[in-house]
Amino acid sequence: MTYSEQLQPWCIVRNLPNQENIIVARFRRRDDAVAYLQVLKQSGVNITLKIIFNAQNSNISREN
């Protein structure tokens, strides 16, 4: 996960039929993601979208 992705953990994700997900947009705040999701739903396109919190800790120490 890049540094800019770490700064924007809230994601709008599009679900595809083959069990894959595509990140449509990233946001710093959940409220921004919710507002953008509402705009996308008002556009009239019938696709499945959801909001997720995509946090990954790259500083996890591994035991050998």
C-alpha positions as CSV (number, residue, x, y, z in Angstrom):
1,M,0.0,0.0,0.0
2,T,1.5,3.3,-1.0
3,Y,1.8,6.3,1.3
4,S,-1.0,8.2,-0.5
5,E,-3.3,5.1,-0.2
6,Q,-2.6,5.0,3.5
7,L,-3.7,8.6,3.8
8,Q,-7.1,7.7,2.1
9,P,-8.3,4.5,3.8
10,W,-12.0,4.9,2.9
11,C,-12.8,3.3,-0.4
12,I,-15.8,3.0,-2.7
13,V,-15.7,-0.4,-4.2
14,R,-17.5,-1.8,-7.2
15,N,-18.4,-5.5,-7.0
16,L,-17.9,-7.5,-10.2
17,P,-19.7,-10.7,-11.1
18,N,-16.5,-12.8,-10.9
19,Q,-16.0,-12.1,-7.2
20,E,-13.5,-9.3,-7.9
21,N,-13.6,-5.8,-6.5
22,I,-12.5,-2.6,-8.1
23,I,-11.7,0.5,-6.1
24,V,-13.6,3.4,-7.7
25,A,-12.4,6.2,-5.4
26,R,-10.5,6.7,-2.1
27,F,-11.2,9.3,0.6
28,R,-9.7,10.4,3.9
29,R,-13.0,10.8,5.6
30,R,-16.0,8.4,5.7
31,D,-18.4,11.3,5.3
32,D,-16.8,12.2,2.0
33,A,-17.1,8.6,0.8
34,V,-20.8,8.5,1.8
35,A,-21.5,11.7,0.0
36,Y,-19.8,10.5,-3.2
37,L,-21.6,7.2,-3.1
38,Q,-24.9,9.0,-3.0
39,V,-23.9,11.0,-6.1
40,L,-23.0,7.8,-7.9
41,K,-26.3,6.2,-7.0
42,Q,-28.2,9.2,-8.2
43,S,-26.5,9.0,-11.6
44,G,-28.9,6.1,-12.3
45,V,-26.3,3.5,-13.1
46,N,-27.4,0.1,-11.8
47,I,-24.1,-1.3,-10.3
48,T,-23.3,-2.6,-6.9
49,L,-21.1,-0.2,-4.8
50,K,-20.1,-0.3,-1.2
51,I,-17.9,1.6,1.2
52,I,-15.0,-0.2,2.9
53,F,-12.2,0.8,5.3
54,N,-9.0,-0.4,3.6
55,A,-6.3,-0.3,6.3
56,Q,-3.1,-2.3,6.1
57,N,-0.3,-2.0,8.7
58,S,3.0,-2.3,6.8
59,N,4.9,-2.1,10.1
60,I,3.9,-5.6,11.4
61,S,7.0,-7.5,12.6
62,R,7.2,-11.1,11.4
63,E,8.6,-13.8,13.6
64,N,11.0,-16.3,12.0
